[in-house]
Structures are given as C-alpha cells and as structure tokens.
Amino acid sequence: MALRVIRLVIPSGATALKAGTVSQKAGLHTSSVRSLQYGWLAYVLGERTTPRFSQNSKIITVDGNLASGKGALAQKVAERLGMLYMPEPDTFYIDKMTGEKEPLPVAFNGMCSLEKFYLDPKATDGNSYRLQSWMYIMRLLQYADAIEHLLTTGQGVVLERSPFSDMVFVDAMFKEGYIRKECVDHYNEIKGISICEFLPPHLAIYVDIPAEEVQKRLKQSSKPYLHNVPLSYLKGIEESYKKSFLPQIGAETEVLAYDATQAQDFERVAEDIEYLKFDKGPWLEQDDVTYHHMRMLVQNKQRVAGLTHIPKFLPETTIGAHEYDETYYAYRALPGKRYAPGYNEDVGDKHIWLK
C-alpha cells in the first residue's frame, strides 16, 4: 500500500490562522479549541450571508508571469476598494495558517523545494512535479480561505493567482520536459475532481508582460536561483495564460488585461473594476442556501485538502506505508504536536485539566 502525504495535520474551521489576516470570532471559552464554528444550527437560528454583501463583496485574482508586478497591483487594488489582500502562497502556507513561529521542515510541507526546482528542474527525484502538485493544494486551501472570509465578513478578497490559473505552470513544465505525461494526467485528474467544488473568481486581472522582460527582471532579483530561468519556460507560461487560461476563465468570469505600464496605474484599474457589471457567472445563481453549504465546505480545511486525494500510484508523489508511518511519528514528536493546540505542556500550555 502507498499513501500520499498531503499534511499530517491541517487546521479546520474558524480557528485556522489566515495568511494575511486574523478574523476574531465569538467563543464560549478562552481556549482556541473551544471556539464556536459556523454550522447548521447557526443557519437554522437565522445566520445569513447575503445581508453582509456589498458592491465590493467579490473574489478578484491577479495573474501574470513571474516578476510581472501582479503583487503590487493586487495590493493596491485591495487598498483602493477596501478589500482583503492575500499574497501568493508559498510551500509553507499551512505553517502560516497554523501560526507556526518558524516554518516546519520540508518533510511536513510537501517534501519539495522551489529553489531546487529553478536550479535543477529535471531532478530525477521528482521534485518538479511534487512542487507543482503541492502548490496546487496550497492555492486551493488559500482560495478556500478567501471564500470563507468573503462569506463570513462580506469583505471582498484580492489574491495573486488561484487554483484556476495554476495549470499554466504544468503546461510550461511539460513543454520543457521537467515533468512526465503521467504527471500531467495525474494533475488534471486531481484538479478535475476538486476545482469543481468551488466557484470561479468574480474577476480575473491579467498583467501582460513579454517573457524577455520577465527574464531581465529575474536576472536582477535578489534571489540567485532566479537568475537563470530559461526564456523558453517563461514563454511557455505566457503562452498558456493567453491560449488556455484566459479563454477558459473568460466564459464565466470578468476579465481585465493590462500591459506592464497600464498595470502601474492603480487608480485606473480600480475605476475599471467599479464600472464592470458582473452580469455573468455562477455567482449570480447563488442564494443563502448555497452559501451555507459553500461555507460549510471552505471552513473545513481537512475536507478541502481531501478533495485532492486519489488512490493512484505516481512515483513523484507517492510514499510507502512505512515511510508515512515514520513521518507521522516524527511530526507528532515535534514540540506542541502531540496533542491538540492548547493541550501540550511541552510548549507551555497551562491548566490543561480545566479545559
């Protein structure tokens, strides 16, 4: 038997720490594990989502190639429209959700390395696809966080990329020979059974910048491992955005595209967003009943991550039962991981018997 390690412990419910903000929610006790969570009883007692919505209660994603300036645009748009900005997740996104003081070892975070990918994209240990598969899961978890924030508070969210656009990297990797066809098939199967559970963003903004300019910017980066990214790989990402992602997402989502210069005019972009009618897509078909079920899904991060589990062997992402067992007990041996949060004396938790 072989088991794929997604994460030994993924937070679920309202106690998860969101990367970018902390939402305070009512609770009966001071202990975090006693926090109240949204559920069917809250809905029965009259808790509704639509009364909180306003004109800017939207999910907006900002996409573009590496070093395209999408992060600055996303942050400024969020500030201008009074939305929450969520920066692009990295391989340690779960550690941010759980409030780790320091990132845990890569053995508990996808067993992959972004730096290694850029230095040795054709590594024989399968790091490239393991990284891409893990990043899809991180984007899915962040997107669930974004929807949970929207439904809980009514405040819109602006993200850098999303699980809907994540496929541009798979396309570019395959064209460069970094991953096998079996990996592409595996990715498409996982995405096919998971992304369908989520509504697409209300708006996708694309920052169009030539691959040659992207490579030039990467060579000036403070991160040495980005200095030698092949131009063909960057062109592959650009091509996938224009030929695959934008046509697909445009069928259900509003799309705005800007070149590098236009993307720096944050006020203009914000004005363009305010003029959009948002008169297409599945969000128009939702009501308080569907929002209730959606909220129940996205607050349960274990369930969200479980959407990416399939009983299929793939050398790049599958480990044996014995290795999984070793990893599990290694994780439980870490400080504060033996019991639920708030019940571990080794990290200073007090009055455990009163909780």
N, C-alpha and C positions, 0 to 999 in steps of 0.2 A: 504494500500500500504506500502511496505517496501523498503528501499533503503540501499544499501551497501556503506559505506563511504570509498572510496579509498584515496582521499585527496581533500580538497576543492579547492586548487589552486596548480597545477603542472606546472612548467615553460615549455614553448615550444620554440623551435627554438634555435638560436645561443646565445641568451642572458643567457641561463642557465649556472650556475657555475658548472663545472665538479668537482667531488670529486677526487682530485689528481692533477689537472692542470687547468689553465685558458687559454683558447685559445683567443688571440686577433684577432678580425675580423673587417673589414672595416665598416665604418658607415658614414652617411651623417651629423649626429648631435652628440653632445657630450652626450646627454641623452641616457641611455641604452635602453629605449623603442623605440628609433628611429633606432636601429641597423639594418643593412641590413642582410637579411637571404637568404640562398640559395633557389632558386625556378626555375620554368620552364623557366623564362626569362634568367637566368644565363646559363642554358643549351643551349638555343637557340643561345645565344651570344658566345658559344664556350667553356664554362666551362666543363672540362672533368676530370674524376677520374684516369683512368689508367696511364696517364703520370707521376703521382706522385708516383706510386707504385715501390717498390724496392724488393730485395730478402727478407727483413725482414718486409715487409708490411703484417703482419699476426695477427690473433687473437689467443692468447695462453691462456689456462686456466690451473691452477694448483690445483689439487684436493687432498683430503686426509681427514682422520678423524680429530677430534678435537686435537689440540696441536701436530700435526704431523710434523710441521716445514715447511708447504707449503708456509707460508707467507714470510719467509726468502728466500726460493728458488725462489719464484716468483719475489721478488725484485731484487735479484742478477742476475737472467736471464735477466730481463728487462735492468739492467745496462750494462750487458755484450753485449747485442745485440742492444743497443740503442733504446729500446722501452719504451713506457709509462707504468708505473706500477700503477695499480688501486687496492688498498687494498679491502678486503672483505667488502661489505656494511653492515651497521647495521640498526636498526629500524628507525634511524634518517637520513637516506641517503638523503631524499628530503630536509631536512634543510640544508645539505651541498651543495646541488645543487643550492638552492636559496640564499646561503650566509648568513644564519641566524647567528647572533653573539652568540646566545645561543639556544640550542635545544628547540623547542616548546613543550608544554605538550603532553603527550601520547594520549590525546583525538584527536589530529590532526596528530598523527603518528601511525595509526593502532590500537589504543586502546589495546595495548598488551605490555608485559614485558618479556624480555629474562631472567632476574633474577628470576621472578616468575615462569617461566617455569621449571627451574632447581630445584627450591625449592619445587614447588608443581605442578608437571607435569600433575596430574589428577584433576586439579582445575575444579570445576563444572561450572564456568562462561565461559568456552570455550576458555580460554587464549591460550592453547597449539596450537589449530588449527588456531586461529586468528593470532597468531605469525607466524606460518608457511605460511599461506596464504599471509600475509603482506610481509614476507621475499622473497617470490617468486616474488612479484611485484617489490620489491627493486632490486632484481637481474636482472629482466627484464629491468628495467629502466637503471641500470648500463651497461648492455650489449648493450643497445641502445646507451648509451654514448660512449662506446668503439668503436662500429661500426661507429658512427658519426665521432669520432676522426680519425679513420683509413681512412675513405673516404675523409675527409676534408684535412688532412695533409699528408697522406701517411705513417705516423709513426705507427708501429705495437703496439699492446697493450697486456700486460700480466695481467690477472685477477686471483683472488683467487675464485675458484668455479664459477658457472654460473647457469642460469635458466635451463640448460640442465641436470645438476647434482643435482639440488635441491631436486629431488624426493627421494634421499637416506634417507633424514630425515623423509619424510612422511612414507616410508616403516618401518623405525625403530620405529616411534611413534605408528603406528598402531599395530605392533607386541607387543609393551609394554602395549597396552591398553590406551594410552594417548589420542587418538582420535577415533571417531566412523567410521564405514564403510561408512556412508553417507558423512563424511568429505573427505575420500579418493576419493570417486566418484566425489565429487564437485571439488576437486583439479585436478583430471585427466581431467575433462571436461574443466576447465579453461586453463590448460596447453595445452590441445589438440587444442584449438582454437586460442592460442596466440603464442606458440613457433614455429608454422609452418610458421609464417611471418618472421622468422629470419634464417640466415644461421648458421650452427654449427661452432664452432671454428676450425681453421686450425689444431690445435694440442691440445691434452689433456694430461697433465702430471699427473700421479698418484703417490703419495707418500704412500707406503705400510708400515704400522707400526702396530704391534699387538695391539689389544684392551687392553690387560693387561698393556702394556707400556703406552698407551694413558691415562688410568686411573691413573697410577702412576704419570704422568706428571701433570694431572689435580689436584691431591691432593697437589702438590707443587705450584699451581697457586696462584697469589696474590689476586684472586677473590674468596672469600669464598664460593659463591654459586656454584662453580665448583668442590668443594672438594668431593661431594657425588654423582656424576653422576654414575648411575648403570652400571656395566660392561655389562649386557645384552643389554642395549641401545647402547653402543659403539660397541658391536659385531654386532648388527643389522645394524648399519651404514656401518661397514666394509663389511658385507655380501652383502648388497645392492649394494655397489660400485662394488664388484667383480662379482656378478651374474646378475646384471641388467644394471647398468650404463656403465661399460667398454665394455661389448659385444655390446650394442646398439650404443654407440658413435663411436666404432671402425669401424662400417660399412661405415662411411662417413668421419671420422676424423683420422688423425695420432695419435697414442697413444704411449707414453713412460711411463714405470713404473720403479720405483726405491724403494729400501728399505731405511730405515732411514739413514743408513750410506752413501749409494751412493748418496742420495739427498743432502748431505753436500758438495759433490764435484761439486761445481757450474760450474767450467770450463769444466768438463766432460759433464755435462748436456748441456751446451751451444754448445759444439762441436757436441754432438749427434743431436741437433736440426739443426745445419748447414749441417749435412750430409743427412738429410731427403730430399726426392724428392718431397713431397707434390703433388703426382700424382693421388689423388683421392678426391672425394667430390664435392659438388655443387659449390664451389668457382671457379672451373675450367670452369664452364659453363657461368660465368658472363661476361658482357661487359659494356660499358659506359651507355647503355640504362637501363639495370637492376640496375646498381649502382646509376643512377639518381633516380629511383623510391625507391630504398632502402634508399637513403639519405633523400628523402622527408619524408619517414616514421619515421626514427630514430631521426630526429631533432624535431619532433612534439611529445613531451612527453605526452601531453594530449591524443593524439591518441594511443600511446603505452600503457598507463595505461588503456585506454578504452577497449583494447583488452581483459582485464580480467573481464569485466562486463558481467554478465549473469543474466537474470530475474528469479532467482531461490532462494527460501527461504531456509535459513540454520540458525538455532538459533545462532550458534557461530559467524557468520559474518554479520548478517542482523540486521538493526535497523529500527525502525518505522519512519514514515514521521515527526512526531512531534519532536522526538529526533534529527533527521537530521537537522530540521529547527533550533533548539536550538544550535546545534553545529556549523551550518553555521554562525549564527549571533554572536556567541561567537568568532569565528575566525575573522570575519570582525571587531570586536571590538578591536582586538589586535593592538598595535602601528604599523603603516605603512601598514596595511592590508585593509584599507577601499577602497583605490583606487589602480590603477596600480603603480608599482615601479616608483619613481621619481615624484609622484603627491600627496604626503602625507605631509602636513605641520606639523603634529604631530611628525614626525621623523626628521624634519629639512630640508625638501626639499624646495629649493628656486626657485624663478622666474617661478613658475608653469604656469603662464599665457602666458609665452613666449615659452613654449614647444609645 
